[in-house]
Amino acid sequence: MFITPAEFDRLVARIVADLDLRMISDDRYVYVTHDAQVDPARTERCIWLQRPQTVAQTLYLVQHGLGESPADVARLFDRARRRWRPFVSRPVRATNIVHGGSHSYRDLAFTSGALALYESGWAWRQEGVANVAYEPDATAAAPAPMSTE
């Protein structure tokens, strides 16, 4: 997902409040869980979300997923995704800037803030992948803005 740091913070706060979750974070990731007794050193029972990175007018793809994926954490992930679904649009087009091939990915999404950055000249990239550039697919609708509440 391409999302700005401010949108990310609002999204995480909304998910934590709406689903009555516990949040654990470090410099790179935010972990959310319904398990009040989870040890912050053991995040396998959590949903993890990589914090958005912005460097030199480049917004990096936010990775997210599950720890060991017990069924209850997988259900929690589905509930969390439903909270962010209204604020993202799909698909995202990835283009190999060396060879020119491109493909649209429905599993990649972007927010209105990420779209505004892209439209103002920022690049969308994936950390560690220098030969692929991303952009909103021509078929993607503009996402709804995320409220500041």
N, C-alpha and C positions, 0 to 999 in steps of 0.2 A: 504494500500500500504506500502511495506517495501522500504524505501528510506533513503539515508544518509543525514545528515544535509547539506552538501555542494551541493548535487544534488537538494535537496529541494529548497535551495536559488536560484540556477540557474533556476529551473523550474518555481518558482514563478515570478522571474524577466522576464523570457521569456513570460509567460502568460500576465503579466501586460503590457509589451511593445507591444506584438503582437496584443492584444485585446484592447489597449488603456484604461486600467482600473485604478482605484484608489485602493491603498492598505492601509489597516489599520492593525496594528499588536499590539500584547502584548506579554508577556513572553511565553504564551502557544499556541496561535493561530495566524494565518494570515487570514485576511478577504479581499476578493477582490470583487469589485463591479464596475458597469458602471455608477452608480449614483454619480455624483460629489458632490451632496448636502447631502449625507448620514451622519448622526450623528454617530460618532464612538461609542457612547454608545448604539446605536440601530443597531444591525447587522443582523436583519431579512431579509434585502434586499441584502444580501451578500452570496457569496460562502465562506465557512469556511474550513480551512485546519489546522489540528493540527500539530504543529511543531514536527519534529522527535526527539525522546529522545533516548539517548544512556547512559547506566549505566552498568559498570562492564562487558564489552564485551557482552552486550545484546542490540540489536536494537529493538525498540518497534514499533508496527504497527501504522501507521499514519491514523487517521480517517479523513474523509472529508464529506462534505454535503452542504445542502442549509439551509437558514433561513426558512422563512415561505413558500418558494417555489412559489412565483408568477411566472406566465408563462415566463416572460422575464428573471428572474433569472435562471429558469430551462434551458432555451435555452442557456444562458451564460455558465452554468455548462457543457452542452454538448460540446460547443465550446472549453472550457478549457480542457476537457478530451481528445479531439482530439489532443491537443497540447502535452499531455504527453503520449498518446498511443504508439508512436513509440519507446519510451524509457523504456517500461515496458514489462514484460513477465508474462504469466499466465499458468497454475493455481498454487496455493500454497496449499500444503498439511498440514492439522492440525491434530495433534495426541494428544490424551488424554494420558498424561504420567502416570496417575494413573491406568486407566483401559485398555489402549492399543488400543482403537478404533481410526480409522483415516478416514479422508474424504478429498477429493480435492475440493477446492473452486475456481471457475472461476472468481468470483468477487473480489478476492484478487490477487494483483500483486506485482512484485518486480523489482527493477532497477539493473543495472550492478554493481553499488557500493554496494548495499545490498547483491547481490550474492557474491561479492568478500569478504565481511565481513563474510558471512556464511561459505564460503569455507575456510576461515582462522581460523575457530573455534568459531566464534561469534554465539550466540543464537538469534533466532527471537521469540519474545513474544508479547503478548497483555497486555497492562497495566491493572492491577487488575484481571488478569486471570492466576493463578499460575499453573493450571493443564494442560495447553495446550501449546505445542511447535509447531512451524511452520517450514517448509522447502520448498524449491522449489520442485514442483511435478516432478517426473521422466520424464513426457511427455513435460515439459516446455522447450522451446528453450532459449538460452542465449539472454538476452535483448541487444539492441544496446546501446553503451555508450552514455552518455549525453555530448555534446560538452561543452567546457568551454567558449564559446563565449557569 
